[in-house]
Amino acid sequence: MSMNRRHFLKHVAAASALALPGMEFVRTIQANAQQLRRNNKSVIIFWMAGGPATIDIWDLKPGRPTGGQFREINTTAQGVRISEHMPRVAAQMRNLAIIRSLATTEGDHNRGTQLMHTSYRPNPAIAFPDLGSIASHEIPKLAGYRDISLPNYITVGGGARGGPGFLGMNYAPFNIQNPGTPPENIRAPQSLGSGDDLTDRIRRRQRLFYTLEDQFMFGRVPHLGAGMPYSNQEEREAKLAQRARFSDASKAHRDIYYKGFSLVASKEGQVFSLKNENPKLMERYGAAGMGANNFGRSAIMARRLVEAGVSAVEISLGGWDTHNQTFNAHATRLQPTLDRAMGGLVEDLVQRGMWQNTVLVWMGEFGRTPRINQNTGRDHWARCWSVVVGGGAIRGGQAFGATDQDGMAVARDRVTVGDVFATIYRGLGIDPTTQVRDNIGRPFAIAGQNGRPIEALFRGNG
């Protein structure tokens, strides 16, 4: 049967019209899926490596011998004043809360880093999971969570300072050294082709990988297979326990590779590129234009990642170990860089309707001495210092706690690192009394020893 051109085009047009509602439905489903992932809860950690002088940023002492060289400025939080070099953050203080009465115990960089990442003092016998690992472990359990192909804990612009500890490699951070540049290891080789052909070839390789992995597992450890004879009950229990541990490790290994394969085969890897970001927005973050820097790019990358549903993101700004010339470093580089990135991120998250699902925490390993040393610097100080939190269920626009007139001691409402962690978890909707178990079944609280949420940071927020 023949068909002339006009008849053919008529049928093609009719078929296309019928297909349009289906195509629109697919686009709607994709948009809804993106919105659902965007509603995942997330934590963004601003890590200030080196130990920031919070007395020169969040808790100034003007007119006192310890007060330093900076003026205070008003903020959008009534009665809360911060450094003159932080005007953009000052404009967002209605959304943030300063905790000015944190007292910790570690004045060494490595030990302080571990304490402030895990809420536990270092213990050589136990590898505690850090805040990001706990978040990536607990957030997927919350109602409404949508799974993603991306790693659930990502560090940007610096090496990971914590780790999954006894939770295992499934909860380890994925590190991006150069924000805005997609990692090399998520790009498929050009020899694999593109489009559907690429996806098919990756899936075939994935199946082959799993087959080889299973053969290796049971070929390497056949004594862990089912139905093996045991000489006594004690040996049986030991073998079963060994098999369970090996099975858990194997599952974690498999899950990591599954996400890796999925990331290469999906479009979600595009989240690592900044090429389609608005140039004016990039400038607001300090990620483009005059004074552009990696920390600004890290901050905008953090927004993109939580928008894609990632549970935990840590970005790092170094250079805070200011034993010498602290005021020059703060005024010319540290505070302006922080101000643009932090102010830009908070404003962006609020405008996009993401602030209620995102908790931000700003912290370092310790503060710095109120007394200024002979090199116009400040030394390590853990006795009393500040951290900043906001977002999620946390009520911004306030400062909690206080130090004395010289910043030498806590004057009111002493806070522990466990309290800070409990506050973060509650802000995310995670029960702060939750416990996780180590490799031998011992329970550990996720908010350190006796950590309790700071109730004043939630009053009025339901």
Buried (B, 14 or more C-beta within 10 A) or exposed (E): EEEEEEEEEEEEEEEEEEEEEEEEEEEEEEEEEBEEBBBBBBBBBBBBBBBBBBBBBBBBBEEBEBBBEBEBBEBBBEEBBBBBBBBBBBBBBBBBBBBBBBBBEBBBBEBBBBBBBBBBBBEEEBBBBBBBBBBBBBBBEEEEBBEBBBBBBBBBBBEBBBBBBBBBEBBBBBBBEBBBBBBEEBEBEEEBBEEEEBBEBBEEBBEEBBEEBEEEBEEEEEEBEEEEEEEEEEEEEEBEEEBEEBEEBBEBBBEBBBBBBBBBBBEBBEBBEBEEBEEEBBBBBBBBEEEBBBBBBBBBBBBBBBBBBBBBBBBBBBBBBBBEEBBBBBBEBBBBBBBBBBBBBBBBBBEEEBBBBBBBBBBBBBBBBBEBEEEBBBBBBBBBBBBBBBBBBBBBBBBBBBBBEBBBEBBEBEBBBBBBBBBBBBBBBBEBBBEBEBEEEEEBBBBBEEBBBBEBBBEEEE
